[in-house]
Amino acid sequence: MTDRRAARLGLVGALVFVVAQLTVGVAWSVSHDDPTVLQLTRRCLEREKGLAVEPPIGDAVAATARGGALRTVVEGNLVTISVAASAAEVERLHAGYAAPGDPGSRLDVHGRYVALWLREPSPTQRQATYDCAY
């Protein structure tokens, strides 16, 4: 076997391997839906933090969050978490919660998450929601 022939054989083998990997990757992506940010957050709060999660009924601002919203109780403090799809939406949600009056430190923005607490949250309460931010 010549060097050229061995090199060609190696190149063909590598090409077959790459094509097979791409085929498997595409097939897996088509057949499996990735969870949304809200689903990941819900799963984390329920499984890792042991919290009961429910929809935020009666919250007009949270209902407009394009990424969705949820409500839970962290260490006795009710929190509504809205997930924004963009920085502009974060500002809109923040403004919506601030419009009736300044909520002060009860309103917390963390990345694309806007959290409104019933009472001022403690650092550990706030950290529980930060731990489940994606």
Contacts in CASP RR format, 6 or more apart in sequence:
PFRMAT RR
TARGET T0000
AUTHOR 0000-0000-0000
METHOD contacts of the structure
MODEL  1
MTDRRAARLGLVGALVFVVAQLTVGVAWSVSHDDPTVLQLTRRCLEREKG
LAVEPPIGDAVAATARGGALRTVVEGNLVTISVAASAAEVERLHAGYAAP
GDPGSRLDVHGRYVALWLREPSPTQRQATYDCAY
35 43 0 8 1.000
36 67 0 8 1.000
37 67 0 8 1.000
37 83 0 8 1.000
37 112 0 8 1.000
37 134 0 8 1.000
38 67 0 8 1.000
38 68 0 8 1.000
38 69 0 8 1.000
38 70 0 8 1.000
38 83 0 8 1.000
40 132 0 8 1.000
40 134 0 8 1.000
41 70 0 8 1.000
41 81 0 8 1.000
41 83 0 8 1.000
41 113 0 8 1.000
41 132 0 8 1.000
41 133 0 8 1.000
41 134 0 8 1.000
42 53 0 8 1.000
42 70 0 8 1.000
44 131 0 8 1.000
44 132 0 8 1.000
44 134 0 8 1.000
45 51 0 8 1.000
45 53 0 8 1.000
45 70 0 8 1.000
45 72 0 8 1.000
45 128 0 8 1.000
45 129 0 8 1.000
45 132 0 8 1.000
46 52 0 8 1.000
46 53 0 8 1.000
48 131 0 8 1.000
48 132 0 8 1.000
49 74 0 8 1.000
49 128 0 8 1.000
49 131 0 8 1.000
49 132 0 8 1.000
51 72 0 8 1.000
51 73 0 8 1.000
51 74 0 8 1.000
51 128 0 8 1.000
52 72 0 8 1.000
52 73 0 8 1.000
53 70 0 8 1.000
53 71 0 8 1.000
53 72 0 8 1.000
54 70 0 8 1.000
54 71 0 8 1.000
54 72 0 8 1.000
55 69 0 8 1.000
55 70 0 8 1.000
55 71 0 8 1.000
56 62 0 8 1.000
56 63 0 8 1.000
56 69 0 8 1.000
56 70 0 8 1.000
56 71 0 8 1.000
56 80 0 8 1.000
56 82 0 8 1.000
57 71 0 8 1.000
59 69 0 8 1.000
59 71 0 8 1.000
59 80 0 8 1.000
59 116 0 8 1.000
61 82 0 8 1.000
61 93 0 8 1.000
61 96 0 8 1.000
61 97 0 8 1.000
61 116 0 8 1.000
62 68 0 8 1.000
62 69 0 8 1.000
62 71 0 8 1.000
62 80 0 8 1.000
62 82 0 8 1.000
62 93 0 8 1.000
62 116 0 8 1.000
63 69 0 8 1.000
64 92 0 8 1.000
64 93 0 8 1.000
65 82 0 8 1.000
65 83 0 8 1.000
65 84 0 8 1.000
65 89 0 8 1.000
65 93 0 8 1.000
65 114 0 8 1.000
66 83 0 8 1.000
66 84 0 8 1.000
66 85 0 8 1.000
66 89 0 8 1.000
67 82 0 8 1.000
67 83 0 8 1.000
67 84 0 8 1.000
67 85 0 8 1.000
68 82 0 8 1.000
68 83 0 8 1.000
69 80 0 8 1.000
69 81 0 8 1.000
69 82 0 8 1.000
69 83 0 8 1.000
70 80 0 8 1.000
70 81 0 8 1.000
71 78 0 8 1.000
71 79 0 8 1.000
71 80 0 8 1.000
71 81 0 8 1.000
72 78 0 8 1.000
72 79 0 8 1.000
72 81 0 8 1.000
73 79 0 8 1.000
74 121 0 8 1.000
74 125 0 8 1.000
74 128 0 8 1.000
74 129 0 8 1.000
75 122 0 8 1.000
75 124 0 8 1.000
75 125 0 8 1.000
75 128 0 8 1.000
76 125 0 8 1.000
77 117 0 8 1.000
77 118 0 8 1.000
77 119 0 8 1.000
77 121 0 8 1.000
77 122 0 8 1.000
77 125 0 8 1.000
78 117 0 8 1.000
78 118 0 8 1.000
79 115 0 8 1.000
79 116 0 8 1.000
79 117 0 8 1.000
79 118 0 8 1.000
79 121 0 8 1.000
79 125 0 8 1.000
79 129 0 8 1.000
80 115 0 8 1.000
80 116 0 8 1.000
81 113 0 8 1.000
81 114 0 8 1.000
81 115 0 8 1.000
81 129 0 8 1.000
82 93 0 8 1.000
82 113 0 8 1.000
82 114 0 8 1.000
82 115 0 8 1.000
82 116 0 8 1.000
83 112 0 8 1.000
83 113 0 8 1.000
84 90 0 8 1.000
84 92 0 8 1.000
84 93 0 8 1.000
84 112 0 8 1.000
84 113 0 8 1.000
84 114 0 8 1.000
85 112 0 8 1.000
86 112 0 8 1.000
87 112 0 8 1.000
89 112 0 8 1.000
90 109 0 8 1.000
90 111 0 8 1.000
90 112 0 8 1.000
90 114 0 8 1.000
93 114 0 8 1.000
94 107 0 8 1.000
94 109 0 8 1.000
94 114 0 8 1.000
97 103 0 8 1.000
97 107 0 8 1.000
97 114 0 8 1.000
97 116 0 8 1.000
98 107 0 8 1.000
103 116 0 8 1.000
105 120 0 8 1.000
105 121 0 8 1.000
106 116 0 8 1.000
106 117 0 8 1.000
106 118 0 8 1.000
106 119 0 8 1.000
106 120 0 8 1.000
106 121 0 8 1.000
107 114 0 8 1.000
107 115 0 8 1.000
107 116 0 8 1.000
107 117 0 8 1.000
108 114 0 8 1.000
108 115 0 8 1.000
108 116 0 8 1.000
108 117 0 8 1.000
108 121 0 8 1.000
108 126 0 8 1.000
108 129 0 8 1.000
109 115 0 8 1.000
110 129 0 8 1.000
110 130 0 8 1.000
110 133 0 8 1.000
111 133 0 8 1.000
113 129 0 8 1.000
113 133 0 8 1.000
115 126 0 8 1.000
115 129 0 8 1.000
117 125 0 8 1.000
END
